[in-house]
Amino acid sequence: MSHQHARKQIGAGLICAAALAASAAAAPPPARARRQAAMHPIARTALARPTQPRPGPARKMPAGLAKIRHIIWIIQENHSFDNYFGTYPGANGFPPQVCEPKLPGSRDCVRPFHIARPLPACDLSHEWAIAHAAYDHGAMDGFVWAEGTPYTMGYYDGSDLPSYWAYARHYTLADRFFSSLLGPSMPNHVYTVAAQSGGLITNVCNPRHEWRQLQKVMDTPEGFDFASIVSRFEAGGVSWKYYVEQLKQPPRIPDPCHVFHPRPKQLGLWNPLPGFGAIRHNPQAMARLVDQRQYYRDLRQGTLPQVSWLIPAFQDSEHPPAPERQGMWYVTRLINALMRSRYWRDSVVFLTWDDYGGFYDHVAPPQLDAFGRGPRVPLLIISPFARRGYIDHAAAGLTSILRFMELRFGLRHLTARDHYAGSLLGAFDFQQPPNPPLILPAPANLPPEHWVTYEGCTYTPYVFIPGVRMHPLTGPAKRPAKRRSPE
């Protein structure tokens, strides 16, 4: 297939996807239409909130679920299921003889390979257009030419990720768990608190004009105007905290997305809650956005809330080029602390990754609406009540964890996404003898801050994709003139 034909085919595919999204979108009111006029064209045509089911009564708690009194959601960054568990025994990992073409229709292809160190300095792109090109209408055969590097086919195994594979062996691993949107971090993180992104399909990182940029995709100048799960918690008397890893030293590199040195009460790429006006103007809610060191104090002092989110800083996030073991040790320490506390006996830990990060995954995500789902990401369910050594094949996604919270605390759904999401209940056995804690080794002191040398570059595709820069097949990744934060 020629480059010219490939360009036409990809461009037509993205136009069709945008047209399909537009046909699914309801006509916006005039005020919102004016705001949409300033949006990226794809976001404007794709803007369609998930259809809302009719409001119904609060969900009835399933039998046995009352045994879980604390839900801890750890969200790491940017790895697909195949990238971390593609070789895990019994899981739906790499298909035999899989080989991704270097160009559309080419017989020259790249097979999965074990990633060797040192890691590449550049990040894999996972923006909206790249993700849709890699998805390729469900064929899942566009990863190499859309990402512009064979690195997308690399994977880790149990020798690289001993803690994660140990959790899978002792508790439950879900191998049909999807991110929420075919795109990057920020919209997927909004889904983790609201079961939608409000039409946001990209990251918004601009330190001087942050709110001006966000107003283009938000519904009001005050921020997101749709409900979040924490509003349900506030109304229902459910205690919660959003723990953000706050580093001690001030930033030494540009940090427009607030990921290298996040602040709990500051809107960031991985902290969407200050983007909700209803939260930002509620002192009680803002007081629940706290430094992650408070998590350890809450475990010791007996003040852990019923629902917790745990969000890393970049160096512990596993976001390339941050080494995967650094993040794994950070997570291991979080879980070890829980397991040593009084809270282990009635808790569940949901350990997820927010998006696929540009890494290959072979399972086509079901498209529920104009936004996705996105590619598979790993989910580990760690609890005394998790089925031991179990692989859960039931379809679920990031909003399934919101549904689990709603079932546990008798709350109404937020959108169609959490209303119809898989419940994850099949991963639990409330009649089994409780699983004991699994304390795993981790360094007492993690490496110091600012060890990451982030070059601020991403690989660019081998073929033309509308809105995305291209470089020759054999050429190096182009680096921007200025550093920028990761996608």
C-alpha positions as a printed Julia matrix, in Angstrom:
487×3 Matrix{Float64}:
   0.0     0.0    0.0
   1.4     3.42  -0.96
   1.92    6.24   1.51
  -0.61    8.32  -0.46
  -3.26    5.6   -0.28
  -2.5     5.07   3.43
  -2.96    8.78   4.1
  -6.33    8.76   2.33
  -7.45    5.64   4.18
  -6.51    6.96   7.63
  -7.95   10.38   6.98
 -11.21    8.87   5.75
 -11.36    6.65   8.81
 -10.97    9.56  11.2
 -13.55   11.6    9.29
 -15.99    8.68   9.47
 -15.35    8.32  13.19
 -16.0    12.0   13.72
 -19.17   11.83  11.62
 -20.41    8.86  13.62
 -19.74   10.76  16.82
 -21.55   13.79  15.49
 -24.6    11.74  14.59
 -24.68   10.44  18.16
 -24.48   13.91  19.7
 -27.56   15.8   20.74
 -27.95   19.37  19.41
 -26.25   21.64  21.94
 -27.94   24.72  23.38
 -26.82   28.07  21.88
 -24.52   29.08  24.76
 -22.76   25.76  24.71
 -22.55   25.92  20.91
 -20.57   29.17  21.17
 -18.08   27.5   23.5
 -17.84   24.48  21.21
 -16.94   26.75  18.29
 -13.53   27.32  19.92
 -12.86   23.59  20.38
 -10.61   21.31  18.42
 -12.71   20.14  15.43
 -12.66   16.5   16.51
 -13.77   17.39  20.02
 -16.52   19.61  18.65
 -17.96   16.91  16.4
 -17.5    14.19  19.0
 -19.01   16.07  21.93
 -21.84   13.91  23.19
 -22.44   13.09  26.81
 -23.29    9.45  27.42
 -27.04    8.98  27.24
 -28.5     9.33  30.71
 -30.79    6.52  31.85
 -33.86    7.73  33.66
 -33.07    8.6   37.27
 -33.89    5.65  39.44
 -33.75    4.64  43.07
 -30.45    4.15  44.84
 -28.81    0.83  44.09
 -29.49   -2.05  46.45
 -26.39   -3.53  48.04
 -25.71   -7.14  46.95
 -25.37   -9.77  49.66
 -21.94   -9.9   51.24
 -20.8    -6.52  49.96
 -21.26   -4.96  53.4
 -18.1    -6.82  54.46
 -16.13   -4.26  52.44
 -15.99   -1.03  54.41
 -13.05    0.68  52.68
 -12.34    1.1   48.96
  -8.84    2.19  47.91
  -8.3     3.07  44.26
  -4.65    3.37  43.16
  -4.31    4.87  39.67
  -0.97    4.53  37.89
  -0.04    5.68  34.41
   0.15    4.56  30.82
   0.44    0.82  30.34
  -1.76   -1.55  28.38
  -2.74   -5.0   29.57
  -0.52   -6.73  26.99
   2.4    -4.52  27.97
   2.29   -5.73  31.6
   0.45   -9.06  31.53
   0.6   -10.18  27.9
   2.65  -13.23  28.91
   0.87  -13.96  32.21
  -0.2   -17.66  32.33
  -3.9   -18.15  31.71
  -4.65  -14.53  30.85
  -5.85  -13.27  27.48
  -2.42  -12.12  26.41
  -0.55  -11.93  23.12
  -2.12  -14.09  20.41
   0.2   -16.67  18.84
   2.16  -15.33  15.9
   0.95  -11.75  16.39
   3.01   -9.3   14.33
   2.05   -5.65  13.84
   2.72   -4.15  10.36
   5.17   -1.28  10.11
   2.97    0.36   7.48
  -0.69   -0.21   6.57
  -0.93   -3.41   4.54
   2.79   -4.15   4.82
   4.15   -7.66   5.39
   7.11   -6.18   7.24
   6.01   -6.35  10.87
   7.11   -6.25  14.5
   6.52   -9.06  17.0
   6.19   -8.56  20.76
   9.54   -8.39  22.51
  10.75   -8.15  26.07
  11.82   -4.59  26.88
  15.51   -4.27  27.74
  17.08   -1.37  29.56
  17.93    1.44  29.15
  14.48    2.76  28.34
  13.97    5.11  25.38
  14.02    8.78  26.37
  10.86    9.61  24.42
   7.25    8.91  25.28
   4.75    7.01  23.13
   1.99    9.26  21.87
  -1.54    8.4   22.98
  -3.54   11.41  21.88
  -7.03   11.05  20.38
  -5.98   10.84  16.72
  -3.11    8.41  17.4
  -5.32    6.14  19.53
  -7.98    5.98  16.83
  -5.4     5.23  14.15
  -3.92    2.41  16.27
  -7.44    1.09  16.94
  -8.06    1.11  13.16
 -11.81    0.45  13.32
 -11.27   -2.47  15.68
  -8.52   -4.23  13.71
  -5.96   -3.2   16.37
  -3.25   -3.3   13.7
  -2.13    0.33  13.56
   0.08    0.58  16.61
   3.53    0.54  15.0
   2.82    2.95  12.17
   0.64    5.21  14.33
   3.16    5.34  17.19
   6.16    5.66  14.9
   8.3     3.15  16.81
   8.53   -0.61  17.4
   8.71    0.21  21.14
   4.9    -0.05  21.23
   5.28   -3.85  20.94
   7.56   -4.13  23.98
   6.37   -5.88  27.13
   7.37   -6.61  30.72
   7.01   -9.88  32.58
   7.19  -11.24  36.11
  10.94  -10.71  36.33
  10.37   -6.97  35.8
   7.16   -6.66  37.84
   7.45   -9.18  40.69
   5.0    -7.38  43.0
   2.29   -7.02  40.38
   2.56  -10.62  39.25
   2.54  -11.77  42.88
  -0.69   -9.82  43.5
  -2.17  -11.52  40.42
  -1.21  -14.97  41.72
  -2.62  -14.37  45.2
  -5.66  -12.24  44.43
  -7.56  -11.38  41.22
  -6.4   -10.12  37.83
  -8.99   -8.76  35.35
  -8.02   -9.25  31.71
 -11.01   -7.6   30.04
 -10.84   -4.23  31.77
 -10.82   -1.14  29.55
  -9.89    2.5   29.89
 -12.8     4.85  29.28
 -11.73    6.9   26.27
  -9.59    6.38  23.17
  -7.17    9.07  24.22
  -4.81   10.42  26.89
  -4.72   10.87  30.64
  -6.77   13.9   31.59
 -10.13   12.82  30.11
  -9.66    9.3   31.45
  -9.02   10.7   34.92
 -12.2    12.76  34.68
 -14.03    9.5   34.0
 -12.63    8.06  37.24
 -14.56   10.64  39.25
 -17.53   11.46  37.0
 -18.19    8.55  34.56
 -17.76   11.01  31.67
 -15.34   13.7   30.51
 -17.91   16.26  29.4
 -16.55   16.19  25.86
 -12.9    16.6   26.87
 -10.75   14.37  24.63
  -7.3    15.84  25.15
  -4.96   17.12  27.84
  -5.11   20.79  28.73
  -1.81   22.06  30.11
  -1.12   25.75  29.97
   0.16   27.43  33.14
  -0.77   30.99  32.13
  -4.05   30.35  30.38
  -5.18   27.13  32.02
  -8.73   28.2   32.78
  -9.12   29.94  29.44
  -8.17   26.7   27.71
 -10.37   24.58  29.93
 -13.36   26.83  29.36
 -13.29   25.72  25.73
 -14.2    22.2   26.79
 -15.97   22.85  30.08
 -19.62   23.78  30.28
 -19.28   26.93  32.4
 -16.53   29.39  33.3
 -16.61   27.8   36.75
 -15.49   24.44  35.39
 -17.19   21.11  34.84
 -20.86   21.47  35.69
 -21.82   17.79  35.7
 -21.98   15.66  38.83
 -19.0    13.79  40.24
 -19.1    10.78  42.51
 -17.81   12.88  45.4
 -20.97   14.99  45.2
 -22.89   11.74  45.71
 -20.61   10.98  48.66
 -21.18   14.4   50.21
 -24.96   14.0   49.91
 -24.92   10.39  51.13
 -22.6    10.82  54.1
 -19.78    8.69  52.61
 -16.32    9.77  53.75
 -13.62   10.15  51.09
 -10.19   11.59  50.38
  -8.18   12.17  47.23
  -4.53   11.58  48.21
  -1.98   13.22  45.89
   1.73   12.48  46.19
   3.2    15.88  46.98
   6.98   16.08  46.73
   9.01   18.18  49.11
  11.27   20.09  46.76
  10.08   22.87  44.42
   9.9    22.17  40.68
  13.16   22.38  38.75
  11.73   21.74  35.29
   8.66   23.18  33.53
   5.55   21.51  34.87
   2.51   22.95  33.06
   0.42   19.81  33.7
   1.27   19.66  37.42
   2.5    16.06  37.33
   6.15   16.39  38.39
   5.25   18.36  41.51
   1.47   18.1   41.91
  -0.44   19.91  44.62
  -3.57   18.28  46.02
  -5.78   21.37  45.67
  -4.45   22.34  42.24
  -6.05   21.19  39.0
  -3.64   18.87  37.2
  -3.45   16.25  34.53
  -4.13   13.48  37.05
  -6.15   15.51  39.58
  -9.41   16.63  37.92
 -11.43   17.4   41.06
 -10.43   21.09  41.35
 -11.86   21.45  37.82
 -15.37   20.99  39.21
 -16.82   24.28  40.42
 -19.02   22.45  42.91
 -15.87   21.07  44.54
 -13.56   24.04  44.18
 -16.07   26.33  45.93
 -16.86   23.81  48.66
 -14.32   24.15  51.5
 -15.42   20.84  53.02
 -14.78   19.01  49.74
 -11.47   20.79  49.08
 -10.29   19.79  52.56
 -10.49   16.17  51.39
  -7.86   16.76  48.66
  -4.73   16.05  50.69
  -1.04   15.23  50.62
  -0.47   11.5   50.24
   1.58   11.4   53.44
  -1.78   11.8   55.18
  -2.7     8.3   53.92
  -0.04    6.74  56.13
  -1.13    8.86  59.08
  -4.76    7.88  58.54
  -3.81    4.19  58.55
  -1.96    4.62  61.83
  -4.52    6.86  63.51
  -7.64    4.97  62.47
  -9.0     7.79  60.28
  -8.95    6.19  56.82
 -12.1     7.26  54.91
 -14.52    4.86  53.26
 -13.25    5.74  49.76
  -9.69    6.74  48.86
  -7.94    7.65  45.61
  -4.12    7.45  45.56
  -2.44    9.48  42.79
   1.35    9.52  42.18
   3.79   12.21  41.17
   5.53   11.59  37.85
   8.6     9.83  39.25
   6.42    7.1   40.84
   3.75    6.96  38.14
   5.29    4.43  35.7
   4.62    6.94  32.93
   7.47    6.45  30.42
  10.31    7.18  30.82
   9.78    6.69  34.58
  11.03    3.13  35.27
   8.26    0.65  35.92
   9.97   -0.74  39.04
  10.08    2.66  40.68
   6.3     2.91  40.43
   5.85   -0.72  41.44
   7.84   -0.2   44.63
   5.84    2.95  45.4
   2.59    0.97  44.99
   3.96   -1.95  47.01
   4.69    0.36  49.92
   1.15    1.79  49.77
  -0.37   -1.7   49.84
   2.04   -3.04  52.47
   1.01   -0.19  54.77
  -2.66   -1.08  54.32
  -1.99   -4.77  54.91
  -0.16   -4.0   58.16
  -3.04   -1.86  59.4
  -6.39   -2.6   61.03
  -8.06   -1.81  57.72
  -6.89   -4.81  55.69
  -9.62   -7.11  57.02
 -12.46   -5.06  55.47
 -10.86   -3.35  52.45
 -10.48   -3.75  48.71
  -7.7    -2.23  46.64
  -8.41   -1.56  42.96
  -5.03   -1.08  41.26
  -5.44    0.3   37.74
  -3.65    2.29  35.04
  -5.41    5.28  33.51
  -4.76    4.64  29.8
  -2.76    2.43  27.46
   0.1     4.92  27.07
   0.66    4.05  23.41
   1.53    0.41  24.13
   0.04   -2.34  21.99
  -3.0    -4.29  23.08
  -4.7    -6.86  20.88
  -8.29   -6.73  22.23
 -10.54   -4.24  20.45
 -12.35   -2.12  23.03
 -16.16   -2.09  22.6
 -17.31    1.33  21.43
 -20.14    2.32  23.75
 -20.54    5.92  22.54
 -18.68    8.67  20.7
 -15.72    8.48  23.06
 -14.93    4.81  23.48
 -14.09    2.68  25.6
 -10.34    2.89  25.26
  -7.77    0.07  25.07
  -7.39   -2.49  27.86
  -5.41   -1.64  30.96
  -4.55   -3.97  33.85
  -6.77   -4.22  36.91
  -5.64   -5.99  40.08
  -8.27   -6.56  42.76
  -6.55   -7.05  46.12
  -8.74   -7.92  49.09
  -9.42  -10.58  51.74
 -12.54  -11.31  49.66
 -10.95  -11.36  46.18
 -10.98  -14.78  44.52
  -7.56  -16.27  45.03
  -5.42  -16.71  41.91
  -8.42  -15.84  39.77
  -8.5   -14.27  36.31
 -11.71  -12.33  35.76
 -12.75  -12.39  32.09
 -15.9   -10.28  32.53
 -16.0    -7.03  30.55
 -15.53   -3.95  32.73
 -13.88   -0.54  32.71
 -12.83    2.41  34.82
 -16.46    3.32  35.46
 -17.06   -0.18  36.85
 -15.22    0.92  39.98
 -17.64    3.82  40.3
 -20.51    1.36  39.93
 -18.96   -0.79  42.64
 -18.91    2.25  44.94
 -22.54    3.01  44.09
 -23.59   -0.55  44.85
 -21.7    -0.58  48.14
 -23.07    2.73  49.42
 -26.52    2.73  47.81
 -25.92    5.66  45.45
 -27.58    6.6   42.18
 -25.62    6.35  38.93
 -23.92    9.35  37.32
 -24.22    8.51  33.61
 -25.02    5.6   31.35
 -21.39    4.52  31.6
 -21.5     3.61  35.29
 -25.17    2.55  35.16
 -24.42   -0.2   32.63
 -20.81   -0.93  33.6
 -19.75   -4.37  34.75
 -20.04   -4.59  38.52
 -16.78   -6.52  39.22
 -18.69   -8.59  41.77
 -17.66  -11.82  40.04
 -14.12  -11.2   41.29
 -15.22  -11.66  44.92
 -16.15  -14.63  47.1
 -17.58  -13.38  50.38
 -17.96  -16.94  51.73
 -14.31  -17.99  51.33
 -11.84  -17.86  54.24
 -10.38  -14.34  54.03
  -7.14  -14.0   52.12
  -4.18  -13.18  54.37
  -2.09  -10.08  53.73
   0.83  -10.45  51.33
   3.69   -8.25  52.52
   6.16   -7.88  49.65
   9.73   -6.54  49.67
  10.28   -2.96  48.61
  13.23   -0.6   49.15
  13.02    1.29  52.4
  13.96    4.5   50.59
  12.98    5.11  47.01
  15.39    7.0   44.72
  15.61   10.75  45.35
  13.49   13.27  43.55
  14.4    14.71  40.14
  16.2    11.6   38.94
  13.97   11.57  35.83
  15.53   13.08  32.72
  12.47   13.81  30.61
  13.38   14.9   27.11
   9.91   16.28  26.34
   9.54   14.33  23.12
   7.23   11.76  21.62
   7.68    9.52  18.63
   5.76   10.63  15.57
   3.85    8.37  13.16
   5.27    6.66  10.09
   2.25    7.71   7.98
   0.13   10.82   7.69
  -2.55   11.15  10.37
  -4.62   14.35  10.29
  -3.43   16.79  12.93
  -0.3    14.8   13.84
   3.3    15.44  12.76
   5.02   12.74  10.69
   8.64   11.66  10.31
  10.25    9.26   7.8
  10.14    5.56   8.59
  13.88    5.39   9.3
  14.27    8.85  10.79
  14.61    9.78  14.46
  11.82   11.16  16.57
  11.71   14.93  16.3
  12.1    16.87  19.51
  10.17   20.06  20.17
  12.11   23.24  20.76
  10.74   23.54  24.31
  10.13   20.94  26.93
   6.56   19.96  27.54
   4.87   17.74  30.04
   3.77   14.22  29.13
   0.47   13.43  27.47
